[in-house]
Amino acid sequence: MANASAPADQAFADLSVDHIKLYVDDLAESIAWYTSRVGLRVYPDAHVDPATDPEVRSAALGHARIRLVLAQPLTDDHPGTAYLAQHGDGVADIALRVNDATTAFEEALRRGAAPVSQPAWNSGICTATIKGFGDVTHTFVQRDPDSGADVATSDPAGSRLIAVDHFAVCVEPGQLDATVRFYEDVLAFNNVFSERIVVGNQAIETVAVQSASASVTLTLIQPDASKDAGQIDEFLKAHGGPGVQHIALSTDNIVDSITSMDAAGMEFLPTPAAYYSMLADRLTLGRYSTHRLQELNILADQDHDGQLFQIFARSTHPRGTLFLEIIERLGAQTFGGGNIAALYKAVDRQRDSDHAGR
């Protein structure tokens, strides 16, 4: 049970991602996509999200340290129905594993969080929820290790996915600083990275905030309203406000992961050939060959700590919003910002080449 004497300054010391709750319009269709394309498997949902809600049909899916709860509301007056009307399918809750959910909840409120639901025990799990950004909440999850309520994490053969690397969160112009302060002040996150990316007449500001445990990372992104509208503006309009643009899943071998997903029918964004002809000018690859990366449309970037490889899935969302990123890190701590500028230059080079050949 909750330990009321736990020191408040330790309330968020061991935060990790417990699970991600998504509201979906068609549960069966969503289960089929995440199992067949991503390679997740169905868990007993009570072992992940113990809430019993007769107005929701739900399923829990997972793989290694990745856990999703897909929830389809069944009544017009359920909060999930309003969420879907406003945003379409999307992330509604980023649940955070803690040692003491009651202490975490009370400390978050003391620091300025808005409550959603009070601490409650069910099936060996204690949960309590606060508001996060937009219509996304954070549920603190405490699991009794003796209850058998945790989820087995054995992996299906052939899959290389490991965990949630980060969430990319789009916020409206002028809201970035306030969102950063919320995570710093309320949940004791650290500001670990910031960058302004200018691409042609567009610009975005990004700040990555990370839990003290370094297990939970949000890349917060706002468009520069003084510049031309771009993809972040398009997301905010299509999504109906701030929200999770993509979920990045880590892998220990991105070539194997993408080969497997591609064979299963997952569609990824294409990369211009010019990107790879220019890659050697940017970095010396620490793993894989340029040819193999090009075959699979995988991007490469580096920072002072190492390299990363990443690829973005094509959104299958009716509004073109939520999608997945697959990422492998060889020491790199940043998020591939160099790839945005590199892709922009590659597209320009490819366009010039196409025009010359006409």
N, C-alpha and C positions, 0 to 999 in steps of 0.2 A: 504494500500500500504506500501512499505518499508519505514522504519523510518531511514533516513540517519544519524540522530543525536544519535541513540542508541549507548551507550558506547561499544567500541570494546571488553573490557574485559567481557562483558555480552553476547557476541555473541553466546557462547556455553553453557550458564548456565543451560538452560532447555532442553537440547537434549533428545529426546526419539526416539524409533523406529517408524517411520511412516508406512513404508511398506517394503516388501522384493520383489525385482523383480527377477524372474527366467526366463531364456531362456529355452524353451522346444521344442523338436522336433515334438511332437504330442499334440496339445492343448487339444483336446477332451479327449484323454486318460489320460492326467495329471489332468484335471478337475475331471474326474470320480474317480481317485485315491484319490485326496485330499478331495473330498466331501464324498465319501463312506467310506474310511478308517480312515481319520483324523476327519471328522465331520465338515469341514468348509462349508460355504454356499456362493453362488455366489452373489457378489455386482455389482452395476453399476460401471464399471471400470473407467469411467471418474471422479467418486467421490474419487477414490484412486490415480490413476495416470492420470493426465489430458492431457498428451502428445497425440497428434493425429498423428499417423504414418500410412500412407496408406500401408506401406510395412510390417506391423506386424498385426497379429490377436492376440488379447489379452483378458484376462478375469481376474477379480479381485475376490478373495475369502477371506473370513474372519470369525472371531469368536471372541467375546469379544474384546481384544486389539491386536489380531493377524490379520495381513493383508498381503496377498500375491498377487502379480501381475504376472500371467503366460503369457509369450509372445512368440509366434511362428513367426519367420521371414518368409516372403513369397518370398524374392528375394535373388539371389546368392550374391549380393553385399552389403546386409545389414550387419552391424556389428554383429548382433546376429547370422548370419549364420557362420561367422568366429569363433565366440565364441563356437558354438555348435560343429564345426569341431575340435576345439582344446580340449574342455573340456567335451562335451556332456551336457545333461541337468544340470543346476546348477545355483547358485546364481550369478547374474551379478551386482546387485546394492542393497546396504543396505541404504535405504532412511531414512534420519534423520529429524524429526520434529523440527523446530526452530520457535522462535517468529518473526525473521526477516531474510528471506533467503538471501537478498542482502547483509546485513551486515555480515552474517555468511560466505558467499562466499568470499567477499572481505577480511575479516579477515583471512580466511584460506589461500588465495593466498598470503597475506602479510607474513604469517608464513611459506610459502614454498610449499603449495599445487600446483599441476598442474591442470589447468582448463580443463573441458570437454565441458560444455555448460554454457552460460551466463544466468543471471536471466531473467525469462520471466513469465508473468502472463497468465493464461488460466483458465476460469471457476471458478474464485475466489481462485485460488491456484497459488502461486509463487514458481517456482523451479529453482535451479541452481546446477550444478554437478561438482565434482572434482574427480580426480583419488584417489583410495584407495590402495589396495594391489593386486598384480597380475593383472588380468583383471576385478577386482571388483571395482566399483565406489561407491561414496557416493553422493546422491542427497539431498540437503537441501530443505525441504518442508515447506512452510508457508501457512497456511489456513486462509482465511478471515472468521471470525466467523459469519458474517452476510450474507454470500453468500449461505448458505445451502449446501456447498460442502463437509461437513464432512459426515462420514458414521455412520449409526445407529449401535449400538453395542449390541443389544439384542441377547441373546444366545438361540440356539436350545435346546429344553428340553433334559435333561439327560447328557449334555456335561459339563465337569469340567475344560476344558482348559481356561487359563487366558490371557497369554501374552508370548512374546519372553523372555526367561530367559537369554540366551547368545548364541553366535555363537562360534563354535570351528573352528579355522582357521589354516590350515597347511601351514607352510612356509619352504623354502628350507634351508638346513644346512648353518649356517653363516648369515642368514637374520633376525633372531629373534630380535637382539638388534636394528637394523635399523628400523624394523617395530614398535617396542615399542616406539622408539623415534619419529616416525612419528605421532603416536596418542597422545603422550605427548606434542610434540611441536606444531603440527598443529591444533589439535582439543581439546587441554587442558584436555585430559584424564589423569587419575591417574593410576599408577602401584599399584594394590591392592593385588596381590598374585603372588608368583613365587614358582616353585617346580621342582626339578629334580627327575624323576621317573626311577628307574632301575629295569628291569624285566629280569632276567637271563642274557643273553649276549646282551640285547637291552637296550637303554636308550633314554629318551626324555626330553627336557627342555620345560617348560610351563611358560608363564607369562600372567596373566589376566590384561587387561587394561579396565578401566571403566570411563564413562563420569562423569563430576562433579555432575550431577543430579542422578547418580547411576542407571539410566534407560537403559543404553546401555553398554553391556559387551561383550568383545571379549576375548576368551581364545586362545592365540597364542601359537602354538606348533611347535617345530622343532626337527627333529631326530638328535641324536648324530652320526655323520658320522664315528667316530672312533669305533663304536660298530656294531654289526650285524644289517642288515636291518630288519625293522619291518613294522607295519601297516601304519605308517606315511610315510615311504619311498614308500610303495606300493600305497598309495593315491596320492602322488606327481607324481609318474610315470603314473598311470592310468588316473589321472586328467589332466596331461599335464602342471604341474606347481602349484603354490600356489593357494589356494582357500578355500571356506567354506566346511569343512568336514561334519559337522552336525549342525542343528538348534535345540536348546533345547527349548521346549515349557513347560511353567509352568502350574501346576494344583493345585487345593486346596484339591484334594483327588485322589491320584494316583491309588488306588485300583479300584475306580469307573471308572476312565478314561481308565485304561488298560483293565478292564473287558469289557467295551463298545467297545473299539477298537479291542480287540481280537475277540469279537463276530462278528464284521464287517469284519473280515478277515485280519487285520493287523498282520504281522509276527514280532515277537520280538526275539532277540538273547537268546538262552537257557543259563541257568546257572547250573554248576555242583552241584549235591546234596551236595557234600562236603563243598561247600561255606556256606550253611545254617547250617550244623552241626558245623562249626567253628564260626558262627556269634556271638553266645553268648560270646565267648572269646574276641570279639572286642568291643562290645557295648551292652547296655541295651536299647531295643527299646522303643522309646517314643510314638509310634503309630503303630498300626497293630501288628499282630502276626507273628512269624517266619514261621508258617505253611502257612498263607495267602500269605506272600511274596514269599514263595517257589512255591506255586501253580501258581503264575503269573510271576515268574522269575524276580521279582523286587529286586534291590540291595539296600543296606543301608550303610550309612557312617556317620561320624560325625567330627566336628571340635570344636574349643573352643566356638563357638557361638550356636551350636545346631546340629541337625541331618538333613540329606537329604535322600530322596528315589528317585531312578532313574532307568530307563530302556532304552535300545537302540533298536530301530526298525531295522529289517534286511533291508539292502539296496536293493531296487528294481531297482537301476540304472544299465543299461547295463554294465557299467564299475566297478560297485561295489563301487562307491564313495559316493555321497551325501545320507545322511539318517537323521532320526529324533531321538531326545532324548526327553523323557517325564520326568519331574523332579518336585518333591514336596519338599519344604524347610520348616523345622521346626527350623528356626533360623540360620542354617548353611549358611556360606558365600562362601565356597570353592566349588569344582567341582567334588568331588568323587574320588580324586586321590588314596585314600586308597583302593578303590575297585579294582584298577588295580593290585596291589600287592596281595590283598586277592584272587582275581580270579586266579592269577597265582599259588598261593599256593594250592588253591582248585583243580585246574586241575591236579597238581602234585599228590595230595593226592588221587584223583579219579583214576589216572593212576596206582598208586601203588596198590590201592584196586582191580582194574581190573586184574592186573598182578597176585596178590595173589590168586585170585579166579579161575585162569586157571589151 
